[in-house]
Amino acid sequence: MTPTSSRQLPGGCREAAGKTVTFHLSLVTSHLTSHFSLLTSHLTSHLSLLTSHFTRHLSLLTSHLTRHLSLLTSHLTPHSSLLTSHFTRHFSLLTLLVTSHFSLLTLFSCAPMQRTIIVPNAPAAIGPYSHAAVCDGTMLYTSGQIGLLADGTMVAGGVAEQTQRALENVKNILASQGASMSNVVKTTVFLKSMNDFQVMNAEYATAFGDHKPARSAVEVARLPKDALVEIEVIACLP
């Protein structure tokens, strides 16, 4: 069989069909453009509205936070001041109580109570001193005193005069604290030469009288200002 040949449209029909296609294509393009423009407008509008709402809510949230922070600060400030005031007051009161109790404790613990001790089975003292002495109270420790006068010069004379002056200096120190030689519980005597022991001993006995605190006496190579004797004491303050 012979294949059927395609029909050819007349020239006028082809032109009409082309115009129809062009019209529909133009119409579709117009609709698409219109819908795209409308969609863009809607998106822009909604985006602008969303931005406006977000900005508004953010501003409102910031305002609320600032207000609450200010309110919290306002409430805390007087309480902070009150807390500081209470702390300072209680700390001052505590300090006062501690100071008061410490002073009271010191008052009772420093009540002077001293006594000398002579031990029967110990070697007898070879001078005006005791084997030991006891003090329950505030102790005073003097520096070593030599035979210096108030102007800083050495007293004229030998070991007797220097011993007298050294003990006079000790008395002056004790007197400045309301004490006397009778409050001394321990002495240490430093001699340039032990050959001067007896002379020193006699002056020492005169200065202390019936009171005999514990004592040590040693010979040394040299003393300040080339002194012949130096004496230091420990006393129990009244």
Buried (B, 14 or more C-beta within 10 A) or exposed (E): EEEEEEEEEEEEEEEEEEEEEEEEEEEEEEEEEEEEEEEEEEEEEEEEEEEEEEEEEEEEEEEEEEEEEEEEEEEEEEEEEEEEEEEEEEEEEEEEEEEEEEEEEEEEEBEBEBEBEEEEEEEEEEBBBBBBBEBEBBEBEBEBBBBBEEEEEBBEEEBBBBBBBBBBBBBEBBEEBEBEBBBBBBBBBBBBEEEBBEBBBBBBBEBBEEBBBBBEBEEEEEBEBEBBBBBBBBBBBB
